[in-house]
């Protein structure tokens, strides 16, 4: 079994990445509190470098490399934000980066990866296609692979968002994140369970790609469904590092309908005047889809990112 | 000549409205600083109650009313944000409000006014039409009129945004606001000139509705052009309270092209992940339209509001 990160690794990550990431604000909204009958504390990772929490894990993984490893460069596959994050981190450390991206990745994310100077290799939109393509890249080039979620240092880095959240709001009943590959959920669970064991950690997932919910329920990792979801960042699946952590520490993974994700995203835009991407709206949607779980509670939510193609918004004809 | 507000009136306003408005954050962006070769400090009034700085002036005016005046209720005309702000303030003080709105006001703003319980009376989209309609309302009902910009207490209230900005960032070379009726620009000038006389106050205006720029240049108030601008909140004109203050304290009013407003708005959405309305993008557009004025400077900008119809964005076919 692979070595699993623990809370000390999150603490170490926080120190390592501090020069390279933002301490993002924790936002509140009287309107949202009133609408949900809950007290919400939203960790605004849409304001993070590269527009998503992924900067945390990527910086931790890239700066944890030895000099020898770093010299070889890094590679990854990603549907978008992790790609930008690896390109960003590699640029900060002045090392080469290769990113395998799906051909249907949002143009704004592709442009950002290019801007950071990373090399893009194209693959199909199925996560398994991307893994095969990155395998070929690794064999040909000898670079160091940094998986977008199932990576020791990536998970430890993602846990720093919840660490900051708890420092500001220590007495939470529930902390929620979206779950795709499970890196954010696993890292969050490490921080929450170490600092506030009574706080429940809940993952949230689109019902069309509910592999993580089924994995937690049945105690085994299911492959991705490859179905459509507006939350394109969540079309991935758990791994052998993220899954054991989630199994041990996460209370539940709840699913939400596509329409609820779009409505939650629009609600946050209209009422809070901040831009979040569909994946970040998934835990917000859960508040409305499963009110019985959340009524009267103090709830922390990691708003995972804000990278959206403004020419194709999901409430418009054509959608994302 | 009407009595003009002075800086002491801004101080008094700050105390009066403190329970009812947000102290909004001052945002910075490394990306925007790099793009403009300037140090920008953005006062995020899009996060203000009702989504715009107008909550400040409206609350000041409504809570400055005597008990006798308040009992009669208030009325105003507005293309949107001041309407919401008066409805909000009147609700807080538990008094009736009548709002004269143009028939082409954005639906999201109309809905908000209704939600606050104000009565809407419709008028044409020309500012002069609205003034005539509100005159009729006043004659019929005896309510107290609160002009959206040319009002002693409204101007003093709007000045509190710049007061907060200077408290956080005292050493600014320039402070910019959009200018429509001139309430925000006049109030800002009162605060800036009292606390930091060396700081230049600059108004910014769409070139299609450049009446304020011409008014300042020629020393007389020009009527509105009634031309189209994407910054719909700025299709108004200076008054006999706002104009003398602006004449005395404002260094310049610069104009920007429509395309630059849309580009600046989109830039803020994409890079800063916050939602601002076209009027708020006007001073940002000025940075790119007149770089010679701003290069190397420390610049405060009041991001005036964030109320946008998400079904009709100005970079899409059909526009706002």
Interface residues (C-beta under 8 A of the other chain):
Chain A: X25 X46 X47 X51 X108 X266 X269 X270 X272 X273 X274 X275 X276 X306 X310 X311 X313 X315 X316
Chain B: X25 X46 X47 X51 X108 X266 X269 X270 X272 X273 X274 X275 X276 X306 X310 X311 X313 X315 X316
